[in-house]
Amino acid sequence: MIPAPFDYVAPSTVDEAVQALAEAGEDAKVLAGGQSLLPVLRMRLAAPTTLVDLGKIAEMRGVREDGDALVVGAMTTHYDVQRDPLIAEHAALVKEATDTVADPQVRHRGTFGGAIAHADPAGDLLAPVLALDGELVLAGLNARRTVSAAEFFQDYFTTALAPDELLVEVRLPKHTGWRAHYEKFNRVAQAWSMCAVAATVRTEGGVIEEARVALTNMGATPVRATGVEQALLGAQATAETIKAAAAHAAEGTNPVADGNSDVEYRQHLARVLTGRAVAAAVGA
């Protein structure tokens, strides 16, 4: 189908983009990579009055260091995230998850910030950002504010972004030396996760000193598997201890039943995939 008519704005700075959003009101939409928005427009499931295209804003692209954190511009493509040496060194979990996103064509066009702001609970980048205690920098008309990932994701496709705000960058605390793995279960015909696990751990002498585990598509928002993290803390990195810790993975989750699986099956997947993800991360 052909999208409904809309006004088109292509600002070259963040300030211009925020101003355009404020002037357009709540019926405006932001175009980042467009991999989720364009199909919705073509099916007329959304009919914005104004489309604000962020493609010309150079300041929203790239990865840089800022002390103990990495700063990832919201318009950085998945392809560039995959190949960035800073990501590989300091946020391996993000690279692991990005490698599983859709296909090469989508990864060349889709953007890191666009996927996060879309807040699809089946999206593969939300759980890694949550697991790494990421922070989201939001730009409004008069100021910028920083929101933790735990506060940013609020419900299905719902975030802390106000109608006149943009997600401009994501701050990821450095996890240098941490080993990571993203374990994903999906239907062969599509890349959306029925369930996935983002796990990153720091070991010393065969002992798990720190662990971060988050789940994809096990609720309206990404979920930290705190029971697993607590069970892994100080444990030997063996198959037996990892399996015992993974048994806590479904605690506190609220997955939906749909055409792919029922609730019990998703919770079973969470336990199995958590065991696989942590074991792969530690090499057990």
N, C-alpha and C positions, 0 to 999 in steps of 0.2 A: 504494500500500500504506500501511498504518498503521504508524508507527514502533513499535519495541519499547518497553516501559515504561521510564521513567527518572525519577529525582528531579530536581526543578527548583529552582534557586537563582537569585535575582536580586539580587545585592549592589548597594550604592550607592556603595562606595568601592573603590579598588584593593586596599587591605589586606584588606577583606572578601572580595574575589574570590580573592585569592591564598590566603587561609585556607581558603576553600571548596574550591579545587583540591587543597590539601594533604590535607584531610580525605577527599576523594573518592578519591584515589589515581589510578593510571595509566589507569583506565577512564573518567575524566571527559572531557567535551568542552566547549570554549568556544564560545559563540554570540556572534558579533559582528553582521555584517549578515545572516548565514544563507544567502547566495546559493549557497554551495557545500555547506554542511553539511546544510541541510534536505532537498535531494534525496537525499543519501546516507542520511539517516535514514529517509526514506520508502521507499527501496528496500531497507532493512535491510542495507546494506553496512557500516554501523556500528551498534553497539548499546551506547552508553555507559550506565553506571549512574547518572551525574549529568550534567546539563546546566547550565553556569554562564553565565547570560545577562548580558552586559556593557552592555545597553542603558540602564541607569539611572545609569551612572557618568559624570557630567558632566565630571569632570576629564580624561577621555580624549578630549574633543572639541575641535576648533578648531585654528587655526594662529597661532603667535606668533613674534616675533623674539627671539633670544637672542644678542646680539653678532653674530658673523659667520655665524650659522646660523639656519635656520628650524626650528621644532619643530612637527611635525604630530602631533596626537593620533591614536592608533591607531583610535579610533571615529569619526573624521571621515569623513563620507560622500564618495563620489566626486563627487557633485553639489556639495558644498561646496568640495572641492578645486578643481574646475573654475572656480569663480567667486571664489576668494579672490584679492584683489589682491596679497598678499605672494607667493603662489605664482607669479602671472603675472610679477611683477617680478624675483624672485630665483631661481626654479626653473622656468623656462618649459618645460623638458623634461618635467617631471612633468605639467603641464597638457596638453601635447601628447599624451602617452600616455593620460592619463585620459579625454580626449575620445573615444578609440577603444574604451573598455571597454564591451562588451556593448551595452545599450540604455538609454534614459532610466529605465525602471522599475528596472532593476538598479542604475543609478548613484544613484538616490535611496535605496536600501536598503543596498547594498554599502558596505563600509568600506575605507579605505586600509590600515589595519593588518591587517584580516582577510585581504585579498588577499595581502599580503606574507607573513603567517604561514602561509597555506595552501601557499605555495611551489610552485605549479603552474608547471613550466617554460614553459608556453605562456601564462602570465599576463602582462599587459602592464605591470605596475608594477615588477616585479623588476629588469629591465634599466635603467630610468631611475634607480632608487635606487642601483644598482651604479655606473652611469656617473658619478653625482654624488658618489661616495665617501660615501654616506650611512652613518649609524650607527644602530643599533637599541638602544633602551633597554628592558631586560628587568627586570621586578620579580619578586622572590622573597619568601619568608617573612621573611628577615632583612635583605635589602639589595637594591639595584639594581645592575645592571652594564650596561656599554655594549659592544656588539659591532659590528665593522665589517660592512658588507654582504658583503664578500668572505668573511668567516668565518661569517656567519649562514646563508647558503644552502649546504647540505651535500650534498644529493642530491635525487632525485625526492621532492617533498612532505615533505622532511626539513630541519629547521633546527636551530639551536643552542639552541632553547628546551627547557628541562627540563620534565618533566610538571607541576611545581608553579610554573611561571613564566608571566607574561603579557608580551606585547609591549605596552608602554604608550605609546610615542611613537617617532617617527622624526626624527632630526636630519639636516638637509640643509645642507651648506655653501652659502652664498650664491654663486650664479653670476650676479651682477648684470651686465647688459649682454651676456651670452652669448646667441647665437642658437641655436635648437634646432628639431629636427624628429623626429617618430616615424613611421617608414615601416613599414607593416604589410601582410602578405599573408595572407589567410584565405579560406576557402570562403564563398561568399555565404550559405549556409544557417546559418552560425554565426559568432561573433565571435572564437573562439579562434585565435591566431596560428599558422599553419604556420611562419612565420618573421617576425621583425620586427627593426627596428634603431632604437636610441635614440642620437641624435647631437646633441651640443651643442658649439659652437665659439666661440672668441673671436678676432676678427679685428681687425687694425689696418692701415690703409692698403692693404687688399687682400691682406694676408698673414695666414695662419692662425697665430696665436701660441700657442694651446692648443686641444686637441681631446679630447673624451671620447666614446667609441663603445662601446656594449654591445649584445649580441645576445639576442633572445628565442627560446626553443625550439631552440637549437642545441647542447643538451647537457642533462645532468641539472639544471644550475643556470644562471642567466644568466652570460654570458661577456663579458669585456672584449676588444674587438678591438684588442689592443695593437699589432699590426703596422700596422693602419690609422692609429692615433693617431701612431705614430712617423713614418710616411710623410707625414702631413699637417703635422707640426710644421715651421714655417718656410716652408711651401710657399705659392705664389701660389694664391689661391682661384679657380682656373679649372677648367673642365670636364675638361680633359686631366689635370691633376694629381690631381683628385678621383677620376677613373676609375682612374688608376694606383694610388692608395692603396687604393681599394676592392677591388682584386684580392687584397689580403692578408686580406680579411674572414673567410674560412673557415679560416684557419690556426689550428690548435689546437682546433678544434671537434669535437664527437662527437655529431652529431644521430642520432636513431633513424629507422629506416625503419618506416613504418606505412601505413595505408590511404590516407593523403593524399599521400604522396610517399616516394621513396627517399632515401638519404643524399646521393647526387650532386646531386639536384634541390634539396634544401635548401641545400647548400653553394653551388650556383649562385644561389639566391635571396638568400643572405646577401651575395654580392658585388654583385648587381644592386641590392638594396634599400639597401645601404650607400652606394653611389654616389648613389642618389636622395635618401637622407636627408641626407647631407652637402651635396649641391648645393642642396637646399631650404633648409637651415639658413643657408648663406652667400649664397643668392640667385644662385647661378651658373647 
